[in-house]
Amino acid sequence: MEFLHTCLNVSDVDRSVEWYTEQLGFEESWGFETPDGETVNRYVADGNGVELQLSDTEGASPADPGDLFDHVAVLVDDVDSAFEEIENHGVRDEPGDQPAAGARTAFIKDPDGHVVELVEALE
């Protein structure tokens, strides 16, 4: 497995991208919208390629510490196998294709309830 990104929920994705790029020197790397158009995801990366996913959902304004952080993502060779093999402490989403993101994903919980996204790139 390889660390892929951390997702932060934000209230204004444009403002957040501007801050991370202008204030911290990150580069905007890519982005996508959910099929329903309610959530815009944009990514910024540091010089080593480590990314932050900035996720802005229409009508949601994260205000509490528990709302600000969403998940940590790890790259796996096979989402379905990893999903079956990893001892999890809860399932948020079973494996499924995410064409807009070019990935197959699943979301599980660690022993403390933090969400971990398993990501397999779609060819």
HURAFEN-V174030 format. One record per pair of residues at least 4 apart in sequence whose ideal C-beta (glycine too) atoms are under 6 Angstrom apart, sorted by the first residue. I is the first residue (numbers start at 1). J is the second residue. D is the distance in Angstrom with one decimal. If there is no record, write none. Layout:
i-><I;I>
j-><J;J>
d-><D;D>
This chain:
i-><1;1;2;4;4;4;4;5;5;5;6;6;7;7;7;7;8;9;9;9;9;9;10;10;10;11;13;13;13;13;16;17;17;18;19;20;20;20;21;21;26;26;27;28;29;29;30;31;31;32;32;32;33;33;34;34;38;38;39;40;41;41;42;43;43;44;45;45;46;62;62;71;71;72;73;73;75;76;76;76;79;79;79;79;79;79;80;81;82;82;83;83;88;89;89;90;91;92;92;93;94;95;97;98;98;102;103;103;103;104;104;105;105;106;107;107;108;109;109;110;110>
j-><74;76;75;73;74;75;119;51;53;73;52;72;53;55;70;71;54;55;62;67;68;70;16;54;56;61;40;42;54;56;54;28;42;22;23;24;26;44;26;28;44;46;45;44;43;45;43;41;42;41;100;101;37;40;38;39;57;58;57;56;53;55;54;51;53;52;49;51;50;67;68;115;117;116;117;119;119;82;118;120;83;95;104;106;118;120;95;85;86;118;95;106;108;109;111;109;108;107;115;107;106;106;104;103;105;122;119;121;122;120;122;117;119;118;115;117;116;113;115;114;116>
d-><4.7;5.7;4.4;4.2;5.7;4.7;5.7;4.1;5.0;4.8;5.9;5.3;4.1;5.5;4.0;5.0;5.8;5.4;4.3;6.0;5.8;5.2;4.3;5.0;5.3;4.6;5.1;5.4;5.4;3.7;4.6;5.7;5.3;5.6;5.2;5.3;4.5;4.4;5.4;5.9;4.0;5.7;5.6;5.5;4.6;4.4;5.2;5.6;3.7;5.5;4.5;5.4;5.7;5.3;5.9;4.3;5.9;4.7;4.5;4.9;5.7;5.1;5.2;4.8;5.4;5.3;5.4;4.6;5.1;3.9;4.8;4.0;4.9;5.6;4.1;5.3;5.4;4.3;5.1;5.7;5.9;4.9;4.7;5.3;5.1;4.2;5.1;6.0;5.6;5.0;5.3;4.6;3.8;4.8;5.2;3.7;5.7;3.9;5.7;4.2;6.0;4.3;5.1;5.1;5.4;5.3;5.1;5.8;5.8;4.5;5.9;5.7;5.4;4.7;5.5;5.3;5.5;5.2;6.0;4.7;5.8>
